Amino acid sequence: MDYPYVILPGDTLHVPKPHIPAVFSKNGRSTSSILTLVDSGADFSFAPFAVALHLGIKVDKANPRKIHSFSGDSLLCYPIDIDVTVAEKTVRMPVYFGGSLTSLFPCILGQDVFFTLTKITFRRSTYTVSIEWENSIK
């Protein structure tokens, strides 16, 4: 499925980025569709504490991990397996809940699990990203 790159409100640089709609679910509760950055440079998928709160997740039950960004900053995150729906497929995968990301990057789909299960093609020339699920995913 192809998605256009978007410029989110507040992006002062006006640079289109590969944000795709994703729905996060746990224990019968779901978010509405959230534009989520597809980030090949991120090892893990992230969501802010506000998403965990909405889903009724108690992050204190998870073992925290300190995650470091490319700038050297660190953030204490709580990895929890939840269901993520993208391109009409739902998979269970770890999402690291921590802090609050910026309005430009409210949630991130990173390499661990999501990139393993999909073929992702970034087409900067046309400002589109294509997500194809591998055949083993039903």
N, C-alpha and C positions, 0 to 999 in steps of 0.2 A: 504494500500500500504506500502510495506517495503522499508526502506532506510538504507544504511550502514552508520555507524559512519564514520567521516572523520577527518583527521588531516589537518588543513589549513596551507598554507605556512606561515612561521614565528613563528609557535608554537614551541618554544624551549623545551617544556616539552614533545612533541610528544604524547599527550594524545588524542585518538579519542573521538569526541563529536558528539551528534546528530544534525547535520546540515542537513536541507532538502531544496530543491529548492522551492522558493516562488516568485511570481510575484506580484508587487504592482501597482495598477492602480487608476487613478482619472481623471474624465472629459475627457475620451478618450485617455489619455496618460498612457503608461505603462513602467515599467522597464523591462530589460531582467531578466532572472531567476537569483535570488540571493541566495546563500547558506545562510540559516537563522537558527540560533540556536533555537531549541525547548527547552525552559527553564522552567521547572516546579517550579523553585524558583522565577521566575519573575511574579509579579502581572499583568503587562501590556506588550503589544507588543511595540517595539521600532524600530525606524529607524533614521538614521542621517539626518541632514538638507539637505545634498546633494541629498537624495532621494526626499524630498519635493520639492527642486528646480527643479529637473528633471521632476517631475510631474506637475510643474506649480502651486504648492500650496503656498498660501500666509499665512504663519504660524501666522502672526501678527493679523489675523482675529479670531484666536482661543484664548480661555482663558487659560493662562499658568498655569501649576501646578508644584510645586516643588516635585520632586521624590527623595526619599532617597534610597541609596544602602545598602547592608548588612554591608558595611564597614563604614557607617555613612556619606559618601559623598552625596551631593545633586546636582541635575541637574534640571534646568528649562526646562520643556518640554511642547509641544503644542499638545494636543490630537485632532486628526482630523479623522473623519470616511472616510475610503477609502476601495476599494475592494482589497482583498488579495486572490490569487489563489494558492492553495496547493492541491496536490493529486487529480488533475482534477476537483476540486470544487472551486467556487468563492463565497466569503462571504464579506459582508460589516461589517467592524469592526473598532473600534478606534485604531489608531497607534499613539504613542507618539513620536513626532519629537523633537530631541534635540541634540545639540552638535554633536560630531562625536564619535561613538563607535570605538573600536579597530579593526584592520584588522582581529583579531581572532573572533570577534563578531560584524560583520557589521550590522546585523539586528537580532532582537530577537522576537520570538513568545512566548508570556507569557500566563498566565492562563485566564485573563479576556477575555471573548468571545471565543477565539480559543479553549481552553480546555473544555469549556462548550459545544461546538458543535461537539467535536470529542472524540473518544476513543483512547488514546495514550498508547502504550505499549513500555517501554524501556527495551531492552534485552541486558544488559551489557555483559552477557556471550558470546553472538554472535556478539556484537557490531552492533546491528540493532535497529531501532525504527520503529514502525508500527503506521500508521495514518489511522483511520477508521472514516468516517463521520457518525454522527447519522442519523437515518432514516428520520427525519423531514427536513433535508437539501436536496434540490432538485439539 
